[in-house]
Amino acid sequence: MLTSPTQQRPTIRESKIVHKALIIHPLARFVTEEAVCLMFNLSYDDIHVIQCWRYVVYIHAKGVSK
C-alpha cells in the first residue's frame, strides 16, 4: 500500500503569556514562550504561565519559578 506524504502543519497554541500591567513595556514584544524555553532550557509543555508586569517578567514552570 502506498502512503501519501504528510506535511508538517504548525499547531496553533494558546498563549501562556499574561500581561498584568496597564502600560506594557516596549520590550515586552520580545518575551515569547520560545525565548523562555531557550533561556531556561525547558520544553514548551513545562511552562505553566509567564506573567509580564511593567518591569518584571515572572516565569512559573516545572522546576523554575523566577
PyMOL Python script that loads the backbone (N, CA, C, O; Angstrom):
from pymol import cmd

cmd.read_pdbstr("""\
ATOM      1  N   MET A   1       0.834  -1.159   0.000  1.00  0.00           N
ATOM      2  CA  MET A   1       0.000   0.000   0.000  1.00  0.00           C
ATOM      3  C   MET A   1       0.894   1.244   0.000  1.00  0.00           C
ATOM      4  O   MET A   1       1.891   1.296   0.720  1.00  0.00           O
ATOM      5  N   LEU A   2       0.540   2.223  -0.794  1.00  0.00           N
ATOM      6  CA  LEU A   2       1.289   3.464  -0.863  1.00  0.00           C
ATOM      7  C   LEU A   2       0.728   4.463   0.141  1.00  0.00           C
ATOM      8  O   LEU A   2      -0.480   4.561   0.353  1.00  0.00           O
ATOM      9  N   THR A   3       1.627   5.179   0.732  1.00  0.00           N
ATOM     10  CA  THR A   3       1.191   6.224   1.655  1.00  0.00           C
ATOM     11  C   THR A   3       1.544   7.579   1.064  1.00  0.00           C
ATOM     12  O   THR A   3       2.592   7.750   0.441  1.00  0.00           O
ATOM     13  N   SER A   4       0.685   8.501   1.263  1.00  0.00           N
ATOM     14  CA  SER A   4       0.948   9.846   0.762  1.00  0.00           C
ATOM     15  C   SER A   4       1.774  10.611   1.789  1.00  0.00           C
ATOM     16  O   SER A   4       1.592  10.436   2.994  1.00  0.00           O
ATOM     17  N   PRO A   5       2.676  11.453   1.315  1.00  0.00           N
ATOM     18  CA  PRO A   5       3.494  12.217   2.273  1.00  0.00           C
ATOM     19  C   PRO A   5       2.630  13.224   3.024  1.00  0.00           C
ATOM     20  O   PRO A   5       1.759  13.877   2.449  1.00  0.00           O
ATOM     21  N   THR A   6       2.887  13.328   4.286  1.00  0.00           N
ATOM     22  CA  THR A   6       2.136  14.280   5.106  1.00  0.00           C
ATOM     23  C   THR A   6       2.989  15.519   5.331  1.00  0.00           C
ATOM     24  O   THR A   6       4.199  15.427   5.540  1.00  0.00           O
ATOM     25  N   GLN A   7       2.360  16.651   5.285  1.00  0.00           N
ATOM     26  CA  GLN A   7       3.061  17.901   5.515  1.00  0.00           C
ATOM     27  C   GLN A   7       2.940  18.289   6.979  1.00  0.00           C
ATOM     28  O   GLN A   7       1.907  18.090   7.617  1.00  0.00           O
ATOM     29  N   GLN A   8       4.020  18.842   7.484  1.00  0.00           N
ATOM     30  CA  GLN A   8       4.003  19.325   8.859  1.00  0.00           C
ATOM     31  C   GLN A   8       3.261  20.654   8.902  1.00  0.00           C
ATOM     32  O   GLN A   8       3.667  21.618   8.253  1.00  0.00           O
ATOM     33  N   ARG A   9       2.203  20.703   9.644  1.00  0.00           N
ATOM     34  CA  ARG A   9       1.444  21.939   9.814  1.00  0.00           C
ATOM     35  C   ARG A   9       1.757  22.520  11.182  1.00  0.00           C
ATOM     36  O   ARG A   9       1.810  21.790  12.172  1.00  0.00           O
ATOM     37  N   PRO A  10       1.963  23.814  11.243  1.00  0.00           N
ATOM     38  CA  PRO A  10       2.202  24.407  12.562  1.00  0.00           C
ATOM     39  C   PRO A  10       0.935  24.336  13.411  1.00  0.00           C
ATOM     40  O   PRO A  10      -0.169  24.577  12.922  1.00  0.00           O
ATOM     41  N   THR A  11       1.108  24.010  14.663  1.00  0.00           N
ATOM     42  CA  THR A  11      -0.040  23.935  15.556  1.00  0.00           C
ATOM     43  C   THR A  11      -0.263  25.302  16.196  1.00  0.00           C
ATOM     44  O   THR A  11       0.685  25.991  16.573  1.00  0.00           O
ATOM     45  N   ILE A  12      -1.503  25.670  16.308  1.00  0.00           N
ATOM     46  CA  ILE A  12      -1.861  26.932  16.951  1.00  0.00           C
ATOM     47  C   ILE A  12      -2.136  26.633  18.416  1.00  0.00           C
ATOM     48  O   ILE A  12      -3.023  25.848  18.750  1.00  0.00           O
ATOM     49  N   ARG A  13      -1.357  27.276  19.288  1.00  0.00           N
ATOM     50  CA  ARG A  13      -1.471  27.026  20.717  1.00  0.00           C
ATOM     51  C   ARG A  13      -1.974  28.276  21.425  1.00  0.00           C
ATOM     52  O   ARG A  13      -1.837  29.398  20.935  1.00  0.00           O
ATOM     53  N   GLU A  14      -2.550  28.046  22.574  1.00  0.00           N
ATOM     54  CA  GLU A  14      -2.972  29.170  23.409  1.00  0.00           C
ATOM     55  C   GLU A  14      -1.739  29.774  24.068  1.00  0.00           C
ATOM     56  O   GLU A  14      -0.870  29.052  24.557  1.00  0.00           O
ATOM     57  N   SER A  15      -1.669  31.075  24.076  1.00  0.00           N
ATOM     58  CA  SER A  15      -0.517  31.755  24.652  1.00  0.00           C
ATOM     59  C   SER A  15      -0.520  31.594  26.169  1.00  0.00           C
ATOM     60  O   SER A  15      -1.568  31.645  26.813  1.00  0.00           O
ATOM     61  N   LYS A  16       0.663  31.401  26.721  1.00  0.00           N
ATOM     62  CA  LYS A  16       0.811  31.284  28.166  1.00  0.00           C
ATOM     63  C   LYS A  16       1.298  32.592  28.780  1.00  0.00           C
ATOM     64  O   LYS A  16       1.642  32.642  29.962  1.00  0.00           O
ATOM     65  N   ILE A  17       1.326  33.643  27.978  1.00  0.00           N
ATOM     66  CA  ILE A  17       1.795  34.945  28.438  1.00  0.00           C
ATOM     67  C   ILE A  17       0.602  35.776  28.893  1.00  0.00           C
ATOM     68  O   ILE A  17      -0.370  35.944  28.157  1.00  0.00           O
ATOM     69  N   VAL A  18       0.689  36.290  30.113  1.00  0.00           N
ATOM     70  CA  VAL A  18      -0.364  37.122  30.689  1.00  0.00           C
ATOM     71  C   VAL A  18       0.245  38.481  31.011  1.00  0.00           C
ATOM     72  O   VAL A  18       1.220  38.563  31.758  1.00  0.00           O
ATOM     73  N   HIS A  19      -0.320  39.539  30.455  1.00  0.00           N
ATOM     74  CA  HIS A  19       0.152  40.898  30.735  1.00  0.00           C
ATOM     75  C   HIS A  19      -0.651  41.447  31.910  1.00  0.00           C
ATOM     76  O   HIS A  19      -1.875  41.553  31.840  1.00  0.00           O
ATOM     77  N   LYS A  20       0.050  41.795  32.990  1.00  0.00           N
ATOM     78  CA  LYS A  20      -0.590  42.255  34.222  1.00  0.00           C
ATOM     79  C   LYS A  20      -0.566  43.772  34.385  1.00  0.00           C
ATOM     80  O   LYS A  20      -1.256  44.302  35.256  1.00  0.00           O
ATOM     81  N   ALA A  21       0.204  44.477  33.575  1.00  0.00           N
ATOM     82  CA  ALA A  21       0.337  45.923  33.731  1.00  0.00           C
ATOM     83  C   ALA A  21      -0.607  46.661  32.794  1.00  0.00           C
ATOM     84  O   ALA A  21      -0.966  46.163  31.727  1.00  0.00           O
ATOM     85  N   LEU A  22      -0.998  47.848  33.213  1.00  0.00           N
ATOM     86  CA  LEU A  22      -1.818  48.685  32.341  1.00  0.00           C
ATOM     87  C   LEU A  22      -0.987  49.262  31.203  1.00  0.00           C
ATOM     88  O   LEU A  22      -1.477  49.421  30.084  1.00  0.00           O
ATOM     89  N   ILE A  23       0.276  49.575  31.496  1.00  0.00           N
ATOM     90  CA  ILE A  23       1.195  50.092  30.485  1.00  0.00           C
ATOM     91  C   ILE A  23       2.190  48.986  30.160  1.00  0.00           C
ATOM     92  O   ILE A  23       2.931  48.536  31.034  1.00  0.00           O
ATOM     93  N   ILE A  24       2.205  48.554  28.919  1.00  0.00           N
ATOM     94  CA  ILE A  24       3.091  47.462  28.510  1.00  0.00           C
ATOM     95  C   ILE A  24       4.445  48.044  28.119  1.00  0.00           C
ATOM     96  O   ILE A  24       4.523  49.013  27.364  1.00  0.00           O
ATOM     97  N   HIS A  25       5.498  47.443  28.639  1.00  0.00           N
ATOM     98  CA  HIS A  25       6.856  47.874  28.329  1.00  0.00           C
ATOM     99  C   HIS A  25       7.137  47.628  26.846  1.00  0.00           C
ATOM    100  O   HIS A  25       6.703  46.608  26.311  1.00  0.00           O
ATOM    101  N   PRO A  26       7.849  48.529  26.165  1.00  0.00           N
ATOM    102  CA  PRO A  26       8.108  48.352  24.734  1.00  0.00           C
ATOM    103  C   PRO A  26       8.899  47.092  24.394  1.00  0.00           C
ATOM    104  O   PRO A  26       8.772  46.570  23.286  1.00  0.00           O
ATOM    105  N   LEU A  27       9.706  46.598  25.317  1.00  0.00           N
ATOM    106  CA  LEU A  27      10.493  45.395  25.054  1.00  0.00           C
ATOM    107  C   LEU A  27       9.721  44.110  25.349  1.00  0.00           C
ATOM    108  O   LEU A  27      10.255  43.016  25.168  1.00  0.00           O
ATOM    109  N   ALA A  28       8.484  44.227  25.796  1.00  0.00           N
ATOM    110  CA  ALA A  28       7.682  43.043  26.110  1.00  0.00           C
ATOM    111  C   ALA A  28       7.378  42.215  24.867  1.00  0.00           C
ATOM    112  O   ALA A  28       7.023  41.042  24.979  1.00  0.00           O
ATOM    113  N   ARG A  29       7.512  42.802  23.704  1.00  0.00           N
ATOM    114  CA  ARG A  29       7.246  42.050  22.473  1.00  0.00           C
ATOM    115  C   ARG A  29       8.288  40.958  22.238  1.00  0.00           C
ATOM    116  O   ARG A  29       8.056  40.047  21.443  1.00  0.00           O
ATOM    117  N   PHE A  30       9.429  41.037  22.918  1.00  0.00           N
ATOM    118  CA  PHE A  30      10.468  40.028  22.769  1.00  0.00           C
ATOM    119  C   PHE A  30      10.308  38.868  23.749  1.00  0.00           C
ATOM    120  O   PHE A  30      11.050  37.890  23.666  1.00  0.00           O
ATOM    121  N   VAL A  31       9.365  38.960  24.664  1.00  0.00           N
ATOM    122  CA  VAL A  31       9.112  37.879  25.618  1.00  0.00           C
ATOM    123  C   VAL A  31       8.176  36.880  24.942  1.00  0.00           C
ATOM    124  O   VAL A  31       6.993  37.161  24.751  1.00  0.00           O
ATOM    125  N   THR A  32       8.706  35.721  24.585  1.00  0.00           N
ATOM    126  CA  THR A  32       7.922  34.672  23.941  1.00  0.00           C
ATOM    127  C   THR A  32       8.162  33.359  24.666  1.00  0.00           C
ATOM    128  O   THR A  32       9.113  33.219  25.436  1.00  0.00           O
ATOM    129  N   GLU A  33       7.289  32.407  24.409  1.00  0.00           N
ATOM    130  CA  GLU A  33       7.463  31.092  25.006  1.00  0.00           C
ATOM    131  C   GLU A  33       8.752  30.446  24.512  1.00  0.00           C
ATOM    132  O   GLU A  33       9.444  29.771  25.274  1.00  0.00           O
ATOM    133  N   GLU A  34       9.074  30.650  23.243  1.00  0.00           N
ATOM    134  CA  GLU A  34      10.284  30.065  22.675  1.00  0.00           C
ATOM    135  C   GLU A  34      11.539  30.650  23.321  1.00  0.00           C
ATOM    136  O   GLU A  34      12.506  29.930  23.570  1.00  0.00           O
ATOM    137  N   ALA A  35      11.524  31.956  23.591  1.00  0.00           N
ATOM    138  CA  ALA A  35      12.674  32.593  24.234  1.00  0.00           C
ATOM    139  C   ALA A  35      12.867  32.066  25.654  1.00  0.00           C
ATOM    140  O   ALA A  35      13.998  31.844  26.086  1.00  0.00           O
ATOM    141  N   VAL A  36      11.777  31.867  26.372  1.00  0.00           N
ATOM    142  CA  VAL A  36      11.861  31.330  27.737  1.00  0.00           C
ATOM    143  C   VAL A  36      12.376  29.895  27.708  1.00  0.00           C
ATOM    144  O   VAL A  36      13.176  29.507  28.559  1.00  0.00           O
ATOM    145  N   CYS A  37      11.927  29.110  26.741  1.00  0.00           N
ATOM    146  CA  CYS A  37      12.399  27.728  26.620  1.00  0.00           C
ATOM    147  C   CYS A  37      13.899  27.682  26.372  1.00  0.00           C
ATOM    148  O   CYS A  37      14.599  26.859  26.963  1.00  0.00           O
ATOM    149  N   LEU A  38      14.397  28.552  25.510  1.00  0.00           N
ATOM    150  CA  LEU A  38      15.833  28.591  25.229  1.00  0.00           C
ATOM    151  C   LEU A  38      16.629  29.099  26.424  1.00  0.00           C
ATOM    152  O   LEU A  38      17.696  28.565  26.727  1.00  0.00           O
ATOM    153  N   MET A  39      16.128  30.113  27.097  1.00  0.00           N
ATOM    154  CA  MET A  39      16.874  30.729  28.191  1.00  0.00           C
ATOM    155  C   MET A  39      16.996  29.804  29.405  1.00  0.00           C
ATOM    156  O   MET A  39      18.047  29.760  30.044  1.00  0.00           O
ATOM    157  N   PHE A  40      15.936  29.072  29.724  1.00  0.00           N
ATOM    158  CA  PHE A  40      15.932  28.236  30.921  1.00  0.00           C
ATOM    159  C   PHE A  40      16.010  26.747  30.615  1.00  0.00           C
ATOM    160  O   PHE A  40      15.857  25.922  31.515  1.00  0.00           O
ATOM    161  N   ASN A  41      16.249  26.395  29.351  1.00  0.00           N
ATOM    162  CA  ASN A  41      16.397  25.001  28.933  1.00  0.00           C
ATOM    163  C   ASN A  41      15.176  24.170  29.347  1.00  0.00           C
ATOM    164  O   ASN A  41      15.305  23.140  30.009  1.00  0.00           O
ATOM    165  N   LEU A  42      13.999  24.636  28.946  1.00  0.00           N
ATOM    166  CA  LEU A  42      12.731  23.985  29.259  1.00  0.00           C
ATOM    167  C   LEU A  42      12.051  23.536  27.976  1.00  0.00           C
ATOM    168  O   LEU A  42      12.392  24.001  26.888  1.00  0.00           O
ATOM    169  N   SER A  43      11.106  22.647  28.105  1.00  0.00           N
ATOM    170  CA  SER A  43      10.238  22.342  26.974  1.00  0.00           C
ATOM    171  C   SER A  43       8.982  23.204  27.100  1.00  0.00           C
ATOM    172  O   SER A  43       8.674  23.723  28.173  1.00  0.00           O
ATOM    173  N   TYR A  44       8.274  23.346  26.003  1.00  0.00           N
ATOM    174  CA  TYR A  44       7.089  24.208  25.997  1.00  0.00           C
ATOM    175  C   TYR A  44       6.031  23.693  26.973  1.00  0.00           C
ATOM    176  O   TYR A  44       5.330  24.491  27.596  1.00  0.00           O
ATOM    177  N   ASP A  45       5.908  22.392  27.112  1.00  0.00           N
ATOM    178  CA  ASP A  45       4.881  21.811  27.980  1.00  0.00           C
ATOM    179  C   ASP A  45       5.176  22.024  29.463  1.00  0.00           C
ATOM    180  O   ASP A  45       4.268  21.928  30.289  1.00  0.00           O
ATOM    181  N   ASP A  46       6.437  22.314  29.815  1.00  0.00           N
ATOM    182  CA  ASP A  46       6.793  22.528  31.219  1.00  0.00           C
ATOM    183  C   ASP A  46       6.386  23.909  31.728  1.00  0.00           C
ATOM    184  O   ASP A  46       6.312  24.121  32.938  1.00  0.00           O
ATOM    185  N   ILE A  47       6.123  24.846  30.825  1.00  0.00           N
ATOM    186  CA  ILE A  47       5.775  26.209  31.224  1.00  0.00           C
ATOM    187  C   ILE A  47       4.308  26.252  31.638  1.00  0.00           C
ATOM    188  O   ILE A  47       3.427  25.823  30.893  1.00  0.00           O
ATOM    189  N   HIS A  48       4.057  26.778  32.846  1.00  0.00           N
ATOM    190  CA  HIS A  48       2.680  26.944  33.316  1.00  0.00           C
ATOM    191  C   HIS A  48       2.136  28.301  32.895  1.00  0.00           C
ATOM    192  O   HIS A  48       1.091  28.386  32.250  1.00  0.00           O
ATOM    193  N   VAL A  49       2.847  29.361  33.261  1.00  0.00           N
ATOM    194  CA  VAL A  49       2.390  30.712  32.935  1.00  0.00           C
ATOM    195  C   VAL A  49       3.594  31.654  32.915  1.00  0.00           C
ATOM    196  O   VAL A  49       4.561  31.464  33.653  1.00  0.00           O
ATOM    197  N   ILE A  50       3.517  32.663  32.062  1.00  0.00           N
ATOM    198  CA  ILE A  50       4.507  33.734  32.018  1.00  0.00           C
ATOM    199  C   ILE A  50       3.745  35.027  32.267  1.00  0.00           C
ATOM    200  O   ILE A  50       2.871  35.401  31.485  1.00  0.00           O
ATOM    201  N   GLN A  51       4.080  35.708  33.357  1.00  0.00           N
ATOM    202  CA  GLN A  51       3.395  36.952  33.698  1.00  0.00           C
ATOM    203  C   GLN A  51       4.320  38.122  33.396  1.00  0.00           C
ATOM    204  O   GLN A  51       5.459  38.158  33.862  1.00  0.00           O
ATOM    205  N   CYS A  52       3.831  39.069  32.623  1.00  0.00           N
ATOM    206  CA  CYS A  52       4.604  40.266  32.272  1.00  0.00           C
ATOM    207  C   CYS A  52       4.009  41.466  32.990  1.00  0.00           C
ATOM    208  O   CYS A  52       2.910  41.917  32.668  1.00  0.00           O
ATOM    209  N   TRP A  53       4.754  41.979  33.975  1.00  0.00           N
ATOM    210  CA  TRP A  53       4.389  43.233  34.591  1.00  0.00           C
ATOM    211  C   TRP A  53       5.175  44.330  33.897  1.00  0.00           C
ATOM    212  O   TRP A  53       5.872  44.057  32.920  1.00  0.00           O
ATOM    213  N   ARG A  54       5.083  45.548  34.368  1.00  0.00           N
ATOM    214  CA  ARG A  54       5.711  46.647  33.638  1.00  0.00           C
ATOM    215  C   ARG A  54       7.222  46.483  33.532  1.00  0.00           C
ATOM    216  O   ARG A  54       7.782  46.682  32.454  1.00  0.00           O
ATOM    217  N   TYR A  55       7.893  46.126  34.618  1.00  0.00           N
ATOM    218  CA  TYR A  55       9.346  45.984  34.595  1.00  0.00           C
ATOM    219  C   TYR A  55       9.810  44.597  35.012  1.00  0.00           C
ATOM    220  O   TYR A  55      11.010  44.390  35.187  1.00  0.00           O
ATOM    221  N   VAL A  56       8.912  43.649  35.175  1.00  0.00           N
ATOM    222  CA  VAL A  56       9.252  42.314  35.660  1.00  0.00           C
ATOM    223  C   VAL A  56       8.599  41.269  34.772  1.00  0.00           C
ATOM    224  O   VAL A  56       7.451  41.420  34.353  1.00  0.00           O
ATOM    225  N   VAL A  57       9.345  40.207  34.491  1.00  0.00           N
ATOM    226  CA  VAL A  57       8.785  39.041  33.808  1.00  0.00           C
ATOM    227  C   VAL A  57       8.900  37.879  34.781  1.00  0.00           C
ATOM    228  O   VAL A  57      10.006  37.501  35.167  1.00  0.00           O
ATOM    229  N   TYR A  58       7.771  37.308  35.180  1.00  0.00           N
ATOM    230  CA  TYR A  58       7.738  36.192  36.125  1.00  0.00           C
ATOM    231  C   TYR A  58       7.404  34.920  35.363  1.00  0.00           C
ATOM    232  O   TYR A  58       6.403  34.853  34.650  1.00  0.00           O
ATOM    233  N   ILE A  59       8.253  33.913  35.520  1.00  0.00           N
ATOM    234  CA  ILE A  59       8.073  32.645  34.819  1.00  0.00           C
ATOM    235  C   ILE A  59       7.774  31.573  35.846  1.00  0.00           C
ATOM    236  O   ILE A  59       8.558  31.342  36.767  1.00  0.00           O
ATOM    237  N   HIS A  60       6.649  30.928  35.684  1.00  0.00           N
ATOM    238  CA  HIS A  60       6.283  29.807  36.542  1.00  0.00           C
ATOM    239  C   HIS A  60       6.248  28.566  35.663  1.00  0.00           C
ATOM    240  O   HIS A  60       5.396  28.431  34.785  1.00  0.00           O
ATOM    241  N   ALA A  61       7.190  27.664  35.916  1.00  0.00           N
ATOM    242  CA  ALA A  61       7.301  26.454  35.105  1.00  0.00           C
ATOM    243  C   ALA A  61       7.688  25.296  36.011  1.00  0.00           C
ATOM    244  O   ALA A  61       7.940  25.475  37.203  1.00  0.00           O
ATOM    245  N   LYS A  62       7.728  24.129  35.438  1.00  0.00           N
ATOM    246  CA  LYS A  62       8.083  22.934  36.192  1.00  0.00           C
ATOM    247  C   LYS A  62       9.552  23.032  36.608  1.00  0.00           C
ATOM    248  O   LYS A  62      10.445  22.982  35.762  1.00  0.00           O
ATOM    249  N   GLY A  63       9.795  23.169  37.896  1.00  0.00           N
ATOM    250  CA  GLY A  63      11.153  23.269  38.416  1.00  0.00           C
ATOM    251  C   GLY A  63      11.746  24.663  38.352  1.00  0.00           C
ATOM    252  O   GLY A  63      12.876  24.863  38.797  1.00  0.00           O
ATOM    253  N   VAL A  64      11.020  25.635  37.814  1.00  0.00           N
ATOM    254  CA  VAL A  64      11.539  27.003  37.689  1.00  0.00           C
ATOM    255  C   VAL A  64      10.471  27.972  38.165  1.00  0.00           C
ATOM    256  O   VAL A  64       9.314  27.890  37.754  1.00  0.00           O
ATOM    257  N   SER A  65      10.865  28.880  39.025  1.00  0.00           N
ATOM    258  CA  SER A  65       9.969  29.951  39.452  1.00  0.00           C
ATOM    259  C   SER A  65      10.823  31.195  39.633  1.00  0.00           C
ATOM    260  O   SER A  65      11.318  31.469  40.726  1.00  0.00           O
ATOM    261  N   LYS A  66      10.989  31.946  38.549  1.00  0.00           N
ATOM    262  CA  LYS A  66      11.880  33.116  38.558  1.00  0.00           C
ATOM    263  C   LYS A  66      11.166  34.309  38.003  1.00  0.00           C
ATOM    264  O   LYS A  66      11.744  35.393  37.926  1.00  0.00           O
TER     265      LYS A  66
END
""", "prot")
cmd.dss("prot")
cmd.show_as("cartoon", "prot")
cmd.util.cbc("prot")
cmd.orient("prot")
